[in-house]
């Protein structure tokens, strides 16, 4: 988490900094403009990455509190929270 946060902070500083970075600036200028089509191409991998990092139980872990609430129970955002994935079917 700390390494990811530090990398994100460094990237934000490089992008938002008014100073020109000689190694990165020419390459950034060659990137295509961010349009609706390219945004959609970036959005899906970003959602998949966030799901894999924050929820080891996958998408089911993320929607489990809503399913639990729709079943008539009190809303609890921690329902179905998994610390790490457990494998119960081991074949030797």
Backbone torsions as a table, in degrees:
resi	resn	phi	psi	omega
1	UNK	NA	-43.8	-177.6
2	UNK	-66.3	-41.0	180.0
3	UNK	-65.9	-42.0	178.1
4	UNK	-63.6	-42.2	177.9
5	UNK	-64.9	-40.5	178.8
6	UNK	-66.0	-40.6	178.5
7	UNK	-65.1	-40.8	178.4
8	UNK	-65.4	-41.4	178.0
9	UNK	-63.7	-42.1	179.0
10	UNK	-64.4	-41.4	177.7
11	UNK	-64.0	-41.6	178.5
12	UNK	-64.1	-40.3	178.7
13	UNK	-64.0	-42.1	-179.5
14	UNK	-66.0	-41.8	-177.4
15	UNK	-73.8	-42.3	-175.3
16	UNK	-87.3	-9.2	-177.8
17	UNK	-69.6	137.6	177.7
18	UNK	-74.2	-16.3	179.5
19	UNK	-76.6	150.6	180.0
20	UNK	-93.2	129.4	178.1
21	UNK	-97.8	114.3	-171.0
22	UNK	-60.6	-33.4	-176.2
23	UNK	-82.3	-27.0	-172.6
24	UNK	-100.7	-38.5	-173.9
25	UNK	-55.6	-46.9	179.8
26	UNK	-62.7	-32.8	179.8
27	UNK	-73.5	-36.6	179.4
28	UNK	-67.0	-35.6	179.6
29	UNK	-64.3	-24.1	-179.4
30	UNK	-83.0	-12.6	179.7
31	UNK	-66.4	147.1	177.8
32	UNK	-70.4	158.8	179.1
33	UNK	-66.6	149.6	-179.9
34	UNK	-83.3	102.2	178.4
35	UNK	-109.0	-179.2	-179.5
36	UNK	-61.7	-38.2	-179.8
37	UNK	-67.6	-44.8	179.8
38	UNK	-72.6	-29.7	176.9
39	UNK	-63.9	-40.9	177.7
40	UNK	-64.2	-35.0	178.2
41	UNK	-68.9	-27.2	178.1
42	UNK	-86.7	-28.3	-173.5
43	UNK	-68.5	-45.9	-177.5
44	UNK	-62.2	-48.6	177.0
45	UNK	-62.0	-33.2	177.7
46	UNK	-66.0	-42.4	177.9
47	UNK	-64.8	-41.9	178.6
48	UNK	-63.4	-43.1	178.8
49	UNK	-63.1	-44.0	178.1
50	UNK	-63.3	-40.5	179.1
51	UNK	-63.7	-44.3	-179.0
52	UNK	-67.7	-34.2	-177.6
53	UNK	-79.5	-44.4	-172.8
54	UNK	-90.1	-24.3	-175.2
55	UNK	-130.4	93.7	179.9
56	UNK	-65.6	-17.6	177.1
57	UNK	-82.7	-1.9	177.3
58	UNK	85.0	-162.3	-177.5
59	UNK	-65.2	-32.8	178.0
60	UNK	-60.2	-36.2	177.9
61	UNK	-67.1	-34.5	-179.0
62	UNK	-73.0	-34.8	-178.1
63	UNK	-95.6	-4.4	-179.1
64	UNK	-57.8	-42.4	177.9
65	UNK	-60.3	-35.5	179.2
66	UNK	-70.6	-40.7	176.8
67	UNK	-62.2	-41.6	-179.8
68	UNK	-63.5	-41.4	179.8
69	UNK	-68.2	-41.7	179.1
70	UNK	-68.5	-20.5	176.9
71	UNK	-78.8	-3.0	175.9
72	UNK	105.9	4.2	178.9
73	UNK	-90.5	166.5	176.6
74	UNK	-68.8	142.0	-177.7
75	UNK	-69.1	124.2	178.0
76	UNK	-135.7	113.0	-177.1
77	UNK	-68.4	-8.2	-178.2
78	UNK	-100.6	6.6	178.5
79	UNK	-69.0	131.0	178.8
80	UNK	77.7	12.4	179.9
81	UNK	-67.4	130.2	-178.6
82	UNK	-119.0	125.6	177.4
83	UNK	-74.2	-43.6	176.8
84	UNK	-150.2	155.9	-176.6
85	UNK	-74.2	132.3	178.6
86	UNK	-107.6	131.1	178.1
87	UNK	-100.1	120.3	-176.8
88	UNK	-104.2	-14.1	-178.9
89	UNK	-111.2	95.3	-178.9
90	UNK	-109.6	126.0	179.4
91	UNK	-114.5	123.7	-178.4
92	UNK	-100.1	NA	NA
